Amino acid sequence: MKITKQRASKLWRIFRKFKNRAESNINRIVREWLAQNSKKLAQLAVKIQKQSEEEKEWTALFAGLVALITRHLTALSESVGGAALDAINADVVFDSLSPAIVKYIDGVGLNLVKVFDENLTAMFKEALVAGTEAGETIPELIRRLEAEAVEYQTKRWQIERLVRTETADAATHAEVEAYKQSGFVKEKEWLTDADPCPFCAAMSGQRAKLDDDFPGDGYGPPKHPNCTCDIIPILERG
């Protein structure tokens, strides 16, 4: 049995609110982390280039960012999973510490930070080459790299698009896990907003079993960056 259109619309709005909140929090965390650590990262990058032992400290800084992001993704999963179960009147409490959720969230956090790490490392390498060729001293190199880190903060659209996509993906996984925990949801259905893009419009109404991929398009939304699609449950009971 499919949930009513009215309930599906309400669920979409609830999930959108949770996703937007998590996305905003994670973007803020990344900006603050970059602002607080830009000078330290610049210093470490110069020392690492000189074959120093500072690479462990670099890794530890990014590990701290992983922990911050993971905390907010866990909160998102708790909110989405709880709302999903409430929407279908399931008599169970969402388990946000299930192995599937924990494993997935850890992976998302690591993936996000891995991209930030790779982007900064590439920017720093180019800046170090330019600074070295210009004959800059170590203090001058550090200032050059710090400026690069500050510049990275201004490229907010790149960071925000990545965070938006990963946040939406985490929410979809939380929804599916919640429906599994209910014990009476047999399938998921692709739900678009009122004005979908052509790619998402083609997915509207497609169904798949909870553990299966949608025909030709993977586990579920988002289909692309800035995708606003979601899933709704197909129930085994009335």
mmCIF file of the C-alpha atoms, coordinates in Angstrom:
data_MODEL
# 
_entry.id   MODEL 
# 
loop_
_atom_site.group_PDB 
_atom_site.id 
_atom_site.type_symbol 
_atom_site.label_atom_id 
_atom_site.label_alt_id 
_atom_site.label_comp_id 
_atom_site.label_asym_id 
_atom_site.label_entity_id 
_atom_site.label_seq_id 
_atom_site.pdbx_PDB_ins_code 
_atom_site.Cartn_x 
_atom_site.Cartn_y 
_atom_site.Cartn_z 
_atom_site.occupancy 
_atom_site.B_iso_or_equiv 
_atom_site.pdbx_formal_charge 
_atom_site.auth_seq_id 
_atom_site.auth_comp_id 
_atom_site.auth_asym_id 
_atom_site.auth_atom_id 
_atom_site.pdbx_PDB_model_num 
ATOM 1   C CA . MET A 1 1   ? 0.000  0.000  0.000   1.00 0.00 ? 1   MET A CA 1 
ATOM 2   C CA . LYS A 1 2   ? 1.246  3.475  -0.903  1.00 0.00 ? 2   LYS A CA 1 
ATOM 3   C CA . ILE A 1 3   ? 0.991  6.309  1.616   1.00 0.00 ? 3   ILE A CA 1 
ATOM 4   C CA . THR A 1 4   ? -1.340 9.161  0.692   1.00 0.00 ? 4   THR A CA 1 
ATOM 5   C CA . LYS A 1 5   ? -0.188 12.051 -1.470  1.00 0.00 ? 5   LYS A CA 1 
ATOM 6   C CA . GLN A 1 6   ? -0.802 14.456 1.396   1.00 0.00 ? 6   GLN A CA 1 
ATOM 7   C CA . ARG A 1 7   ? 1.316  12.405 3.790   1.00 0.00 ? 7   ARG A CA 1 
ATOM 8   C CA . ALA A 1 8   ? 4.055  12.004 1.176   1.00 0.00 ? 8   ALA A CA 1 
ATOM 9   C CA . SER A 1 9   ? 4.143  15.781 0.654   1.00 0.00 ? 9   SER A CA 1 
ATOM 10  C CA . LYS A 1 10  ? 4.322  16.388 4.396   1.00 0.00 ? 10  LYS A CA 1 
ATOM 11  C CA . LEU A 1 11  ? 7.120  13.836 4.725   1.00 0.00 ? 11  LEU A CA 1 
ATOM 12  C CA . TRP A 1 12  ? 9.059  15.494 1.894   1.00 0.00 ? 12  TRP A CA 1 
ATOM 13  C CA . ARG A 1 13  ? 8.824  18.876 3.684   1.00 0.00 ? 13  ARG A CA 1 
ATOM 14  C CA . ILE A 1 14  ? 9.929  17.393 7.011   1.00 0.00 ? 14  ILE A CA 1 
ATOM 15  C CA . PHE A 1 15  ? 12.927 15.658 5.469   1.00 0.00 ? 15  PHE A CA 1 
ATOM 16  C CA . ARG A 1 16  ? 13.835 18.820 3.530   1.00 0.00 ? 16  ARG A CA 1 
ATOM 17  C CA . LYS A 1 17  ? 13.891 20.783 6.788   1.00 0.00 ? 17  LYS A CA 1 
ATOM 18  C CA . PHE A 1 18  ? 16.194 18.239 8.430   1.00 0.00 ? 18  PHE A CA 1 
ATOM 19  C CA . LYS A 1 19  ? 18.515 18.118 5.416   1.00 0.00 ? 19  LYS A CA 1 
ATOM 20  C CA . ASN A 1 20  ? 18.728 21.904 5.183   1.00 0.00 ? 20  ASN A CA 1 
ATOM 21  C CA . ARG A 1 21  ? 19.555 22.177 8.873   1.00 0.00 ? 21  ARG A CA 1 
ATOM 22  C CA . ALA A 1 22  ? 22.296 19.547 8.679   1.00 0.00 ? 22  ALA A CA 1 
ATOM 23  C CA . GLU A 1 23  ? 23.686 21.043 5.489   1.00 0.00 ? 23  GLU A CA 1 
ATOM 24  C CA . SER A 1 24  ? 23.818 24.517 7.061   1.00 0.00 ? 24  SER A CA 1 
ATOM 25  C CA . ASN A 1 25  ? 25.521 23.191 10.205  1.00 0.00 ? 25  ASN A CA 1 
ATOM 26  C CA . ILE A 1 26  ? 28.152 21.215 8.297   1.00 0.00 ? 26  ILE A CA 1 
ATOM 27  C CA . ASN A 1 27  ? 28.924 24.118 5.959   1.00 0.00 ? 27  ASN A CA 1 
ATOM 28  C CA . ARG A 1 28  ? 29.356 26.369 8.982   1.00 0.00 ? 28  ARG A CA 1 
ATOM 29  C CA . ILE A 1 29  ? 31.649 23.827 10.646  1.00 0.00 ? 29  ILE A CA 1 
ATOM 30  C CA . VAL A 1 30  ? 33.850 23.555 7.551   1.00 0.00 ? 30  VAL A CA 1 
ATOM 31  C CA . ARG A 1 31  ? 34.126 27.347 7.171   1.00 0.00 ? 31  ARG A CA 1 
ATOM 32  C CA . GLU A 1 32  ? 34.957 27.816 10.857  1.00 0.00 ? 32  GLU A CA 1 
ATOM 33  C CA . TRP A 1 33  ? 37.462 24.964 10.796  1.00 0.00 ? 33  TRP A CA 1 
ATOM 34  C CA . LEU A 1 34  ? 39.231 26.430 7.776   1.00 0.00 ? 34  LEU A CA 1 
ATOM 35  C CA . ALA A 1 35  ? 39.286 29.899 9.346   1.00 0.00 ? 35  ALA A CA 1 
ATOM 36  C CA . GLN A 1 36  ? 40.697 28.569 12.610  1.00 0.00 ? 36  GLN A CA 1 
ATOM 37  C CA . ASN A 1 37  ? 43.296 26.271 11.027  1.00 0.00 ? 37  ASN A CA 1 
ATOM 38  C CA . SER A 1 38  ? 44.414 28.036 7.840   1.00 0.00 ? 38  SER A CA 1 
ATOM 39  C CA . LYS A 1 39  ? 47.673 29.289 9.352   1.00 0.00 ? 39  LYS A CA 1 
ATOM 40  C CA . LYS A 1 40  ? 48.417 25.959 11.041  1.00 0.00 ? 40  LYS A CA 1 
ATOM 41  C CA . LEU A 1 41  ? 47.756 24.059 7.824   1.00 0.00 ? 41  LEU A CA 1 
ATOM 42  C CA . ALA A 1 42  ? 50.059 26.418 5.924   1.00 0.00 ? 42  ALA A CA 1 
ATOM 43  C CA . GLN A 1 43  ? 52.831 25.916 8.488   1.00 0.00 ? 43  GLN A CA 1 
ATOM 44  C CA . LEU A 1 44  ? 52.444 22.138 8.399   1.00 0.00 ? 44  LEU A CA 1 
ATOM 45  C CA . ALA A 1 45  ? 52.424 22.018 4.599   1.00 0.00 ? 45  ALA A CA 1 
ATOM 46  C CA . VAL A 1 46  ? 55.738 23.865 4.440   1.00 0.00 ? 46  VAL A CA 1 
ATOM 47  C CA . LYS A 1 47  ? 57.282 21.634 7.111   1.00 0.00 ? 47  LYS A CA 1 
ATOM 48  C CA . ILE A 1 48  ? 55.991 18.452 5.446   1.00 0.00 ? 48  ILE A CA 1 
ATOM 49  C CA . GLN A 1 49  ? 57.605 19.597 2.194   1.00 0.00 ? 49  GLN A CA 1 
ATOM 50  C CA . LYS A 1 50  ? 60.895 19.819 4.063   1.00 0.00 ? 50  LYS A CA 1 
ATOM 51  C CA . GLN A 1 51  ? 60.584 16.109 5.006   1.00 0.00 ? 51  GLN A CA 1 
ATOM 52  C CA . SER A 1 52  ? 59.497 16.908 8.556   1.00 0.00 ? 52  SER A CA 1 
ATOM 53  C CA . GLU A 1 53  ? 57.491 14.660 10.899  1.00 0.00 ? 53  GLU A CA 1 
ATOM 54  C CA . GLU A 1 54  ? 54.523 17.029 10.901  1.00 0.00 ? 54  GLU A CA 1 
ATOM 55  C CA . GLU A 1 55  ? 52.379 14.849 8.622   1.00 0.00 ? 55  GLU A CA 1 
ATOM 56  C CA . LYS A 1 56  ? 50.805 13.164 11.648  1.00 0.00 ? 56  LYS A CA 1 
ATOM 57  C CA . GLU A 1 57  ? 49.652 16.519 12.963  1.00 0.00 ? 57  GLU A CA 1 
ATOM 58  C CA . TRP A 1 58  ? 48.141 17.343 9.551   1.00 0.00 ? 58  TRP A CA 1 
ATOM 59  C CA . THR A 1 59  ? 46.233 14.037 9.634   1.00 0.00 ? 59  THR A CA 1 
ATOM 60  C CA . ALA A 1 60  ? 45.065 14.715 13.193  1.00 0.00 ? 60  ALA A CA 1 
ATOM 61  C CA . LEU A 1 61  ? 43.629 18.101 12.200  1.00 0.00 ? 61  LEU A CA 1 
ATOM 62  C CA . PHE A 1 62  ? 41.525 16.520 9.480   1.00 0.00 ? 62  PHE A CA 1 
ATOM 63  C CA . ALA A 1 63  ? 40.501 13.678 11.799  1.00 0.00 ? 63  ALA A CA 1 
ATOM 64  C CA . GLY A 1 64  ? 39.036 16.323 14.091  1.00 0.00 ? 64  GLY A CA 1 
ATOM 65  C CA . LEU A 1 65  ? 36.975 17.680 11.202  1.00 0.00 ? 65  LEU A CA 1 
ATOM 66  C CA . VAL A 1 66  ? 35.722 14.155 10.440  1.00 0.00 ? 66  VAL A CA 1 
ATOM 67  C CA . ALA A 1 67  ? 34.490 13.837 14.038  1.00 0.00 ? 67  ALA A CA 1 
ATOM 68  C CA . LEU A 1 68  ? 32.626 17.161 13.848  1.00 0.00 ? 68  LEU A CA 1 
ATOM 69  C CA . ILE A 1 69  ? 30.910 16.281 10.573  1.00 0.00 ? 69  ILE A CA 1 
ATOM 70  C CA . THR A 1 70  ? 30.032 12.768 11.729  1.00 0.00 ? 70  THR A CA 1 
ATOM 71  C CA . ARG A 1 71  ? 28.287 14.162 14.800  1.00 0.00 ? 71  ARG A CA 1 
ATOM 72  C CA . HIS A 1 72  ? 25.943 16.264 12.668  1.00 0.00 ? 72  HIS A CA 1 
ATOM 73  C CA . LEU A 1 73  ? 25.313 13.452 10.189  1.00 0.00 ? 73  LEU A CA 1 
ATOM 74  C CA . THR A 1 74  ? 24.346 11.212 13.108  1.00 0.00 ? 74  THR A CA 1 
ATOM 75  C CA . ALA A 1 75  ? 21.897 13.853 14.339  1.00 0.00 ? 75  ALA A CA 1 
ATOM 76  C CA . LEU A 1 76  ? 20.458 14.081 10.809  1.00 0.00 ? 76  LEU A CA 1 
ATOM 77  C CA . SER A 1 77  ? 19.984 10.315 10.679  1.00 0.00 ? 77  SER A CA 1 
ATOM 78  C CA . GLU A 1 78  ? 18.243 10.305 14.063  1.00 0.00 ? 78  GLU A CA 1 
ATOM 79  C CA . SER A 1 79  ? 15.830 13.041 12.958  1.00 0.00 ? 79  SER A CA 1 
ATOM 80  C CA . VAL A 1 80  ? 15.078 11.551 9.540   1.00 0.00 ? 80  VAL A CA 1 
ATOM 81  C CA . GLY A 1 81  ? 14.804 7.989  10.803  1.00 0.00 ? 81  GLY A CA 1 
ATOM 82  C CA . GLY A 1 82  ? 12.485 8.988  13.641  1.00 0.00 ? 82  GLY A CA 1 
ATOM 83  C CA . ALA A 1 83  ? 10.269 11.046 11.335  1.00 0.00 ? 83  ALA A CA 1 
ATOM 84  C CA . ALA A 1 84  ? 10.102 8.206  8.796   1.00 0.00 ? 84  ALA A CA 1 
ATOM 85  C CA . LEU A 1 85  ? 8.872  5.764  11.443  1.00 0.00 ? 85  LEU A CA 1 
ATOM 86  C CA . ASP A 1 86  ? 6.379  8.282  12.836  1.00 0.00 ? 86  ASP A CA 1 
ATOM 87  C CA . ALA A 1 87  ? 4.965  8.873  9.361   1.00 0.00 ? 87  ALA A CA 1 
ATOM 88  C CA . ILE A 1 88  ? 4.032  5.215  8.955   1.00 0.00 ? 88  ILE A CA 1 
ATOM 89  C CA . ASN A 1 89  ? 2.895  4.796  12.579  1.00 0.00 ? 89  ASN A CA 1 
ATOM 90  C CA . ALA A 1 90  ? 5.582  2.219  13.326  1.00 0.00 ? 90  ALA A CA 1 
ATOM 91  C CA . ASP A 1 91  ? 5.653  1.070  16.929  1.00 0.00 ? 91  ASP A CA 1 
ATOM 92  C CA . VAL A 1 92  ? 9.456  1.074  17.149  1.00 0.00 ? 92  VAL A CA 1 
ATOM 93  C CA . VAL A 1 93  ? 12.152 3.608  18.045  1.00 0.00 ? 93  VAL A CA 1 
ATOM 94  C CA . PHE A 1 94  ? 14.712 4.317  15.339  1.00 0.00 ? 94  PHE A CA 1 
ATOM 95  C CA . ASP A 1 95  ? 18.106 2.784  16.075  1.00 0.00 ? 95  ASP A CA 1 
ATOM 96  C CA . SER A 1 96  ? 20.618 5.318  14.777  1.00 0.00 ? 96  SER A CA 1 
ATOM 97  C CA . LEU A 1 97  ? 23.480 3.142  16.041  1.00 0.00 ? 97  LEU A CA 1 
ATOM 98  C CA . SER A 1 98  ? 22.663 0.217  13.770  1.00 0.00 ? 98  SER A CA 1 
ATOM 99  C CA . PRO A 1 99  ? 25.808 -1.116 12.029  1.00 0.00 ? 99  PRO A CA 1 
ATOM 100 C CA . ALA A 1 100 ? 24.490 -0.024 8.615   1.00 0.00 ? 100 ALA A CA 1 
ATOM 101 C CA . ILE A 1 101 ? 23.976 3.588  9.706   1.00 0.00 ? 101 ILE A CA 1 
ATOM 102 C CA . VAL A 1 102 ? 27.239 3.865  11.642  1.00 0.00 ? 102 VAL A CA 1 
ATOM 103 C CA . LYS A 1 103 ? 29.251 2.397  8.771   1.00 0.00 ? 103 LYS A CA 1 
ATOM 104 C CA . TYR A 1 104 ? 27.623 4.647  6.212   1.00 0.00 ? 104 TYR A CA 1 
ATOM 105 C CA . ILE A 1 105 ? 27.972 7.866  8.234   1.00 0.00 ? 105 ILE A CA 1 
ATOM 106 C CA . ASP A 1 106 ? 31.612 7.134  8.996   1.00 0.00 ? 106 ASP A CA 1 
ATOM 107 C CA . GLY A 1 107 ? 32.166 6.660  5.275   1.00 0.00 ? 107 GLY A CA 1 
ATOM 108 C CA . VAL A 1 108 ? 30.445 9.938  4.363   1.00 0.00 ? 108 VAL A CA 1 
ATOM 109 C CA . GLY A 1 109 ? 32.439 11.895 6.926   1.00 0.00 ? 109 GLY A CA 1 
ATOM 110 C CA . LEU A 1 110 ? 35.705 10.420 5.700   1.00 0.00 ? 110 LEU A CA 1 
ATOM 111 C CA . ASN A 1 111 ? 34.786 11.029 2.068   1.00 0.00 ? 111 ASN A CA 1 
ATOM 112 C CA . LEU A 1 112 ? 33.904 14.687 2.639   1.00 0.00 ? 112 LEU A CA 1 
ATOM 113 C CA . VAL A 1 113 ? 37.110 15.406 4.520   1.00 0.00 ? 113 VAL A CA 1 
ATOM 114 C CA . LYS A 1 114 ? 39.162 13.404 2.012   1.00 0.00 ? 114 LYS A CA 1 
ATOM 115 C CA . VAL A 1 115 ? 37.960 15.754 -0.737  1.00 0.00 ? 115 VAL A CA 1 
ATOM 116 C CA . PHE A 1 116 ? 38.766 18.851 1.352   1.00 0.00 ? 116 PHE A CA 1 
ATOM 117 C CA . ASP A 1 117 ? 42.189 17.391 2.155   1.00 0.00 ? 117 ASP A CA 1 
ATOM 118 C CA . GLU A 1 118 ? 42.929 16.617 -1.501  1.00 0.00 ? 118 GLU A CA 1 
ATOM 119 C CA . ASN A 1 119 ? 41.777 20.056 -2.662  1.00 0.00 ? 119 ASN A CA 1 
ATOM 120 C CA . LEU A 1 120 ? 43.877 21.908 -0.107  1.00 0.00 ? 120 LEU A CA 1 
ATOM 121 C CA . THR A 1 121 ? 46.897 19.680 -0.744  1.00 0.00 ? 121 THR A CA 1 
ATOM 122 C CA . ALA A 1 122 ? 46.721 20.339 -4.496  1.00 0.00 ? 122 ALA A CA 1 
ATOM 123 C CA . MET A 1 123 ? 46.375 24.095 -3.942  1.00 0.00 ? 123 MET A CA 1 
ATOM 124 C CA . PHE A 1 124 ? 49.281 24.115 -1.487  1.00 0.00 ? 124 PHE A CA 1 
ATOM 125 C CA . LYS A 1 125 ? 51.548 22.141 -3.835  1.00 0.00 ? 125 LYS A CA 1 
ATOM 126 C CA . GLU A 1 126 ? 51.017 24.643 -6.634  1.00 0.00 ? 126 GLU A CA 1 
ATOM 127 C CA . ALA A 1 127 ? 51.587 27.550 -4.263  1.00 0.00 ? 127 ALA A CA 1 
ATOM 128 C CA . LEU A 1 128 ? 54.748 25.959 -2.868  1.00 0.00 ? 128 LEU A CA 1 
ATOM 129 C CA . VAL A 1 129 ? 56.179 25.489 -6.346  1.00 0.00 ? 129 VAL A CA 1 
ATOM 130 C CA . ALA A 1 130 ? 55.405 29.107 -7.244  1.00 0.00 ? 130 ALA A CA 1 
ATOM 131 C CA . GLY A 1 131 ? 56.801 30.416 -3.969  1.00 0.00 ? 131 GLY A CA 1 
ATOM 132 C CA . THR A 1 132 ? 59.949 28.299 -4.142  1.00 0.00 ? 132 THR A CA 1 
ATOM 133 C CA . GLU A 1 133 ? 60.641 29.389 -7.717  1.00 0.00 ? 133 GLU A CA 1 
ATOM 134 C CA . ALA A 1 134 ? 60.203 32.988 -6.579  1.00 0.00 ? 134 ALA A CA 1 
ATOM 135 C CA . GLY A 1 135 ? 62.875 32.419 -3.911  1.00 0.00 ? 135 GLY A CA 1 
ATOM 136 C CA . GLU A 1 136 ? 60.536 33.046 -0.973  1.00 0.00 ? 136 GLU A CA 1 
ATOM 137 C CA . THR A 1 137 ? 61.642 32.405 2.603   1.00 0.00 ? 137 THR A CA 1 
ATOM 138 C CA . ILE A 1 138 ? 59.781 29.958 4.844   1.00 0.00 ? 138 ILE A CA 1 
ATOM 139 C CA . PRO A 1 139 ? 57.732 32.742 6.541   1.00 0.00 ? 139 PRO A CA 1 
ATOM 140 C CA . GLU A 1 140 ? 56.829 34.048 3.074   1.00 0.00 ? 140 GLU A CA 1 
ATOM 141 C CA . LEU A 1 141 ? 55.813 30.560 1.906   1.00 0.00 ? 141 LEU A CA 1 
ATOM 142 C CA . ILE A 1 142 ? 53.601 30.145 4.974   1.00 0.00 ? 142 ILE A CA 1 
ATOM 143 C CA . ARG A 1 143 ? 51.878 33.474 4.269   1.00 0.00 ? 143 ARG A CA 1 
ATOM 144 C CA . ARG A 1 144 ? 51.351 32.430 0.641   1.00 0.00 ? 144 ARG A CA 1 
ATOM 145 C CA . LEU A 1 145 ? 49.775 29.114 1.673   1.00 0.00 ? 145 LEU A CA 1 
ATOM 146 C CA . GLU A 1 146 ? 47.642 30.748 4.343   1.00 0.00 ? 146 GLU A CA 1 
ATOM 147 C CA . ALA A 1 147 ? 46.268 33.048 1.655   1.00 0.00 ? 147 ALA A CA 1 
ATOM 148 C CA . GLU A 1 148 ? 45.450 29.956 -0.441  1.00 0.00 ? 148 GLU A CA 1 
ATOM 149 C CA . ALA A 1 149 ? 43.514 28.442 2.475   1.00 0.00 ? 149 ALA A CA 1 
ATOM 150 C CA . VAL A 1 150 ? 41.570 31.669 2.892   1.00 0.00 ? 150 VAL A CA 1 
ATOM 151 C CA . GLU A 1 151 ? 40.880 31.681 -0.861  1.00 0.00 ? 151 GLU A CA 1 
ATOM 152 C CA . TYR A 1 152 ? 39.497 28.128 -0.598  1.00 0.00 ? 152 TYR A CA 1 
ATOM 153 C CA . GLN A 1 153 ? 36.960 29.374 1.934   1.00 0.00 ? 153 GLN A CA 1 
ATOM 154 C CA . THR A 1 154 ? 35.636 31.840 -0.635  1.00 0.00 ? 154 THR A CA 1 
ATOM 155 C CA . LYS A 1 155 ? 34.858 29.003 -3.068  1.00 0.00 ? 155 LYS A CA 1 
ATOM 156 C CA . ARG A 1 156 ? 31.765 28.235 -1.050  1.00 0.00 ? 156 ARG A CA 1 
ATOM 157 C CA . TRP A 1 157 ? 29.749 26.851 -3.947  1.00 0.00 ? 157 TRP A CA 1 
ATOM 158 C CA . GLN A 1 158 ? 32.198 23.950 -4.349  1.00 0.00 ? 158 GLN A CA 1 
ATOM 159 C CA . ILE A 1 159 ? 32.070 23.075 -0.656  1.00 0.00 ? 159 ILE A CA 1 
ATOM 160 C CA . GLU A 1 160 ? 28.317 23.598 -0.352  1.00 0.00 ? 160 GLU A CA 1 
ATOM 161 C CA . ARG A 1 161 ? 27.465 21.487 -3.388  1.00 0.00 ? 161 ARG A CA 1 
ATOM 162 C CA . LEU A 1 162 ? 29.494 18.575 -2.040  1.00 0.00 ? 162 LEU A CA 1 
ATOM 163 C CA . VAL A 1 163 ? 27.996 18.897 1.450   1.00 0.00 ? 163 VAL A CA 1 
ATOM 164 C CA . ARG A 1 164 ? 24.460 19.156 0.020   1.00 0.00 ? 164 ARG A CA 1 
ATOM 165 C CA . THR A 1 165 ? 24.890 15.977 -2.018  1.00 0.00 ? 165 THR A CA 1 
ATOM 166 C CA . GLU A 1 166 ? 26.401 13.928 0.804   1.00 0.00 ? 166 GLU A CA 1 
ATOM 167 C CA . THR A 1 167 ? 23.807 15.185 3.298   1.00 0.00 ? 167 THR A CA 1 
ATOM 168 C CA . ALA A 1 168 ? 20.948 14.176 1.008   1.00 0.00 ? 168 ALA A CA 1 
ATOM 169 C CA . ASP A 1 169 ? 22.536 10.772 0.480   1.00 0.00 ? 169 ASP A CA 1 
ATOM 170 C CA . ALA A 1 170 ? 22.900 10.248 4.232   1.00 0.00 ? 170 ALA A CA 1 
ATOM 171 C CA . ALA A 1 171 ? 19.238 11.140 4.726   1.00 0.00 ? 171 ALA A CA 1 
ATOM 172 C CA . THR A 1 172 ? 18.161 8.593  2.095   1.00 0.00 ? 172 THR A CA 1 
ATOM 173 C CA . HIS A 1 173 ? 20.142 5.860  3.833   1.00 0.00 ? 173 HIS A CA 1 
ATOM 174 C CA . ALA A 1 174 ? 18.548 6.790  7.173   1.00 0.00 ? 174 ALA A CA 1 
ATOM 175 C CA . GLU A 1 175 ? 15.065 6.596  5.630   1.00 0.00 ? 175 GLU A CA 1 
ATOM 176 C CA . VAL A 1 176 ? 15.705 3.161  4.134   1.00 0.00 ? 176 VAL A CA 1 
ATOM 177 C CA . GLU A 1 177 ? 17.157 1.888  7.398   1.00 0.00 ? 177 GLU A CA 1 
ATOM 178 C CA . ALA A 1 178 ? 14.116 3.192  9.291   1.00 0.00 ? 178 ALA A CA 1 
ATOM 179 C CA . TYR A 1 179 ? 11.754 1.430  6.905   1.00 0.00 ? 179 TYR A CA 1 
ATOM 180 C CA . LYS A 1 180 ? 13.710 -1.798 7.378   1.00 0.00 ? 180 LYS A CA 1 
ATOM 181 C CA . GLN A 1 181 ? 13.439 -1.427 11.146  1.00 0.00 ? 181 GLN A CA 1 
ATOM 182 C CA . SER A 1 182 ? 9.658  -0.964 10.886  1.00 0.00 ? 182 SER A CA 1 
ATOM 183 C CA . GLY A 1 183 ? 9.239  -4.528 9.692   1.00 0.00 ? 183 GLY A CA 1 
ATOM 184 C CA . PHE A 1 184 ? 6.356  -3.792 7.349   1.00 0.00 ? 184 PHE A CA 1 
ATOM 185 C CA . VAL A 1 185 ? 7.741  -1.646 4.511   1.00 0.00 ? 185 VAL A CA 1 
ATOM 186 C CA . LYS A 1 186 ? 8.408  -3.747 1.428   1.00 0.00 ? 186 LYS A CA 1 
ATOM 187 C CA . GLU A 1 187 ? 9.496  -1.188 -1.165  1.00 0.00 ? 187 GLU A CA 1 
ATOM 188 C CA . LYS A 1 188 ? 10.644 2.388  -1.713  1.00 0.00 ? 188 LYS A CA 1 
ATOM 189 C CA . GLU A 1 189 ? 9.314  4.749  -4.373  1.00 0.00 ? 189 GLU A CA 1 
ATOM 190 C CA . TRP A 1 190 ? 11.119 7.675  -5.994  1.00 0.00 ? 190 TRP A CA 1 
ATOM 191 C CA . LEU A 1 191 ? 9.449  10.996 -5.126  1.00 0.00 ? 191 LEU A CA 1 
ATOM 192 C CA . THR A 1 192 ? 10.150 14.251 -6.979  1.00 0.00 ? 192 THR A CA 1 
ATOM 193 C CA . ASP A 1 193 ? 9.231  17.786 -6.038  1.00 0.00 ? 193 ASP A CA 1 
ATOM 194 C CA . ALA A 1 194 ? 6.577  19.776 -7.924  1.00 0.00 ? 194 ALA A CA 1 
ATOM 195 C CA . ASP A 1 195 ? 8.977  20.911 -10.656 1.00 0.00 ? 195 ASP A CA 1 
ATOM 196 C CA . PRO A 1 196 ? 11.575 18.183 -11.270 1.00 0.00 ? 196 PRO A CA 1 
ATOM 197 C CA . CYS A 1 197 ? 14.365 18.323 -13.826 1.00 0.00 ? 197 CYS A CA 1 
ATOM 198 C CA . PRO A 1 198 ? 14.027 15.995 -16.856 1.00 0.00 ? 198 PRO A CA 1 
ATOM 199 C CA . PHE A 1 199 ? 16.390 13.433 -15.316 1.00 0.00 ? 199 PHE A CA 1 
ATOM 200 C CA . CYS A 1 200 ? 14.451 13.193 -12.070 1.00 0.00 ? 200 CYS A CA 1 
ATOM 201 C CA . ALA A 1 201 ? 11.068 13.355 -13.793 1.00 0.00 ? 201 ALA A CA 1 
ATOM 202 C CA . ALA A 1 202 ? 11.994 10.114 -15.535 1.00 0.00 ? 202 ALA A CA 1 
ATOM 203 C CA . MET A 1 203 ? 12.505 8.502  -12.099 1.00 0.00 ? 203 MET A CA 1 
ATOM 204 C CA . SER A 1 204 ? 9.187  9.662  -10.625 1.00 0.00 ? 204 SER A CA 1 
ATOM 205 C CA . GLY A 1 205 ? 7.141  6.724  -9.338  1.00 0.00 ? 205 GLY A CA 1 
ATOM 206 C CA . GLN A 1 206 ? 9.882  4.149  -9.908  1.00 0.00 ? 206 GLN A CA 1 
ATOM 207 C CA . ARG A 1 207 ? 9.927  1.443  -7.246  1.00 0.00 ? 207 ARG A CA 1 
ATOM 208 C CA . ALA A 1 208 ? 12.527 -0.906 -5.821  1.00 0.00 ? 208 ALA A CA 1 
ATOM 209 C CA . LYS A 1 209 ? 12.895 -3.225 -2.851  1.00 0.00 ? 209 LYS A CA 1 
ATOM 210 C CA . LEU A 1 210 ? 14.561 -1.579 0.140   1.00 0.00 ? 210 LEU A CA 1 
ATOM 211 C CA . ASP A 1 211 ? 17.940 -3.243 -0.415  1.00 0.00 ? 211 ASP A CA 1 
ATOM 212 C CA . ASP A 1 212 ? 17.837 -2.977 -4.200  1.00 0.00 ? 212 ASP A CA 1 
ATOM 213 C CA . ASP A 1 213 ? 18.851 -0.211 -6.574  1.00 0.00 ? 213 ASP A CA 1 
ATOM 214 C CA . PHE A 1 214 ? 16.300 1.735  -8.570  1.00 0.00 ? 214 PHE A CA 1 
ATOM 215 C CA . PRO A 1 215 ? 16.235 0.715  -12.246 1.00 0.00 ? 215 PRO A CA 1 
ATOM 216 C CA . GLY A 1 216 ? 19.296 2.273  -13.803 1.00 0.00 ? 216 GLY A CA 1 
ATOM 217 C CA . ASP A 1 217 ? 19.966 4.753  -11.005 1.00 0.00 ? 217 ASP A CA 1 
ATOM 218 C CA . GLY A 1 218 ? 21.447 3.284  -7.866  1.00 0.00 ? 218 GLY A CA 1 
ATOM 219 C CA . TYR A 1 219 ? 20.259 3.213  -4.269  1.00 0.00 ? 219 TYR A CA 1 
ATOM 220 C CA . GLY A 1 220 ? 18.142 6.369  -4.341  1.00 0.00 ? 220 GLY A CA 1 
ATOM 221 C CA . PRO A 1 221 ? 18.255 10.178 -4.380  1.00 0.00 ? 221 PRO A CA 1 
ATOM 222 C CA . PRO A 1 222 ? 20.143 12.405 -4.880  1.00 0.00 ? 222 PRO A CA 1 
ATOM 223 C CA . LYS A 1 223 ? 20.466 11.761 -8.593  1.00 0.00 ? 223 LYS A CA 1 
ATOM 224 C CA . HIS A 1 224 ? 22.700 14.799 -9.125  1.00 0.00 ? 224 HIS A CA 1 
ATOM 225 C CA . PRO A 1 225 ? 24.100 17.802 -7.201  1.00 0.00 ? 225 PRO A CA 1 
ATOM 226 C CA . ASN A 1 226 ? 21.288 19.993 -5.792  1.00 0.00 ? 226 ASN A CA 1 
ATOM 227 C CA . CYS A 1 227 ? 18.737 17.194 -6.320  1.00 0.00 ? 227 CYS A CA 1 
ATOM 228 C CA . THR A 1 228 ? 15.603 17.653 -4.182  1.00 0.00 ? 228 THR A CA 1 
ATOM 229 C CA . CYS A 1 229 ? 14.112 14.193 -4.726  1.00 0.00 ? 229 CYS A CA 1 
ATOM 230 C CA . ASP A 1 230 ? 13.261 11.810 -1.905  1.00 0.00 ? 230 ASP A CA 1 
ATOM 231 C CA . ILE A 1 231 ? 11.760 8.379  -1.353  1.00 0.00 ? 231 ILE A CA 1 
ATOM 232 C CA . ILE A 1 232 ? 8.449  7.253  0.152   1.00 0.00 ? 232 ILE A CA 1 
ATOM 233 C CA . PRO A 1 233 ? 7.610  3.853  1.615   1.00 0.00 ? 233 PRO A CA 1 
ATOM 234 C CA . ILE A 1 234 ? 5.343  1.197  0.112   1.00 0.00 ? 234 ILE A CA 1 
ATOM 235 C CA . LEU A 1 235 ? 3.686  -0.604 3.021   1.00 0.00 ? 235 LEU A CA 1 
ATOM 236 C CA . GLU A 1 236 ? 2.808  -4.251 3.411   1.00 0.00 ? 236 GLU A CA 1 
ATOM 237 C CA . ARG A 1 237 ? -0.113 -3.386 5.697   1.00 0.00 ? 237 ARG A CA 1 
ATOM 238 C CA . GLY A 1 238 ? -2.947 -0.873 5.697   1.00 0.00 ? 238 GLY A CA 1 
# 
